[in-house]
Amino acid sequence: MIIKFKHYIPICIIMIAMLLFAFSGCDFDSKEQKEINKANIEQAKTNAIAYIEEKYGFTADITDAVLERRQEMVVSTPLSSVLVYMSYDGKSFHTYIDGKSNNTDGADDYQYDEIKNAVREMTQKKIADVRDVYITGGAGRHIDDNIIGDDCDQLFSVRYNGENLTDVLDDEMCDVCIKFINADFSGAASDMFGDLTDNYEIRVTMISYRCEDAMKECVGYSTDEKRAVYIDSVCRLYENEKSVKRYDLRSYENFYYYVDSNDQCEVAFHKITPDDADNWNGRGSSDGDFVADAYELTSSDACTVYIYYPTVDIDKFSKNATRFATCRKSGSKNTYFAQSSVLSVVGEYTVQEIRFYEYNMVDSVYFSFLNR
């Protein structure tokens, strides 16, 4: 009897993946290690109380404490640092401190709202109607996938006294993000924040959204070109130098587009009848049908064109998996490609990009969406 192992390989791979997922994040600490963990947590609690008393002059209550663990593929490794959940006079906050020894070398977010308001007031002296302020960084900036990572941003070691904002943010290598609606950054001076941006540690990014709804749809603080359908412009201040990038959004038929190019680049769209969908079989798609109109795109120079297609218009024709299909035409040669990954969706739009390369310019690119 001959066993064809190749038939079992996919099943084995799936089973291994399921086991890795099931045990991901689990800890298999020894009895001795569990005692060490418990001691580190208790010492960290004592340290946190002493740290807050030393920094602010009051004694806070402890509501919880979680040991930091470094996440690995299957298990997690315990560290000696602890995130202590605290409260004082009705206000909840976090303190991050080590529990391996008796110390008061911690960081906390007790003053985070106060620090944000200081940035807001400083900004509104130059540009009115600040909608939101967010500060990234802090003492917990190195904590990514660890178990306490979500609560470890905006932790500061230096106490804010109303005049030392730069010292507070500089000490923790923070970046500042400020949101506006239809803001005019032309009058924003490179030194409008004084010595706050006069160093290489702190970056200030100001984002202007096209409208209130756009800001709500554009969750987070990313400024990449995929969000240009919602963002009007971005102003960056760093080492007292100012740069402003405007997203000149245009429209054709029922979609928007943005051209990202260092030089003046002219692009044009034309509605067309595409080649037979069978040309894409085996290129990320199989037995596909077009679920949207097809368009030809031409460019005068190297650039990247971002296309923002209303997702509802695709869903109107297809509830199944959809692929972005392109055909790059160069003379008599056609190169077909159907994206095999999940489509990128930002808010209400499906966003795709088409690149024209300087070293490999093509006559045109036409595109549509295929129902796989």
Disulfide bonds with the S-S distance in Angstrom:
none
